[in-house]
């Protein structure tokens, strides 16, 4: 029968520390990869009537042909409403 070797205490503590660190790193790696696997970022539907397209915003700001008379200027509304409010303030008009 072969005699069992005694591993010095410092060496055994070092090996146990390495194993514990490797286990912690493995668990952290698995958790990080699970967090990355999110759901689909595809929107459930197209732009709704309460949203404005990028073209609508551009036309309201840069074009003189866009009819923005139906948009009320306010600081707590949509992007077009806030933009119209800022333009009104620059031109000296009040903004609710």
N, C-alpha and C positions, 0 to 999 in steps of 0.2 A: 504494500500500500504506500502511495506517495504522500510525503509529508506536506501539509498545507503551509504556504508561505504567509507570514504576517506582513501586511502592508502597513507602513508607518502611518501614524495618525494624521500628520500633515498632508501626506499624499492622498489619503482616503478623503479628507475634507476637501482638498482641491478637486478630486474627481467628482465628488458629490456636488460641489458648487458648479462645476462645468455642466453636469447633467441637469441640474435645476435651471441654470441659465438657458440651456438649449431647449428645455421644456417650455419655459416662459416665452422664449422667442418663437417657438413653434405655435403656441396657443395664440400669441399676438398676431402672427402672420395669418393664421386661419381666420381670426376675427376681422382683420383688415380686409381680407378678400371677400368675406361675406358681406361687409358693409358696402363694398364697391358694387356688388350685384344688385342694382336698383331696378325699378320697373321701367316701363317704356316712357320715353320722353315725347312721344308723338301725342299731340293734343287730341282730345276725344272728338272734336268737331272743328269746322272751319271758323273763320272770324265771324262773330255774331254781330247783331245790329248795334250793340252797346260798345263795340270796339271800333277803332279806326285803323285803316290800313296805313302803311308807310306813305303811300301815294296821297291819301287824304291829308295827312299831316303836312307833307311837302307842299301840296297845292294850297292849303290854308295859310302857310307861312310865306312861300315864295311866289305864288301865282296871283295875278289880279283877276283871273277868270273864275276862281272858286267862289261860290255863293255861301258865305258864312253868316248870313243874316239870321238863320234859324238857330245858331249857336249863341247861347248867352254866356257872357264873360263872368267867370267866377274863379276864385283861387282854390276851391275845394272840389272841382269837377274833373273832367277828362283833360287830356293833354291839350286838345284844341281849345277848351274853355279857359284853361290857365294861360295859354299862349295869347288868346284874344284879350284876356284881362291885362296881361303885361303890355301888349301893344296899346291898349286903351290908356294905361297909366303913362306910358311914354308920350302919348299924344295929349295928355292932360285931362283925359276923361276919367270920371270916377269908376271904380270897380267894386261891385258888392262883395 
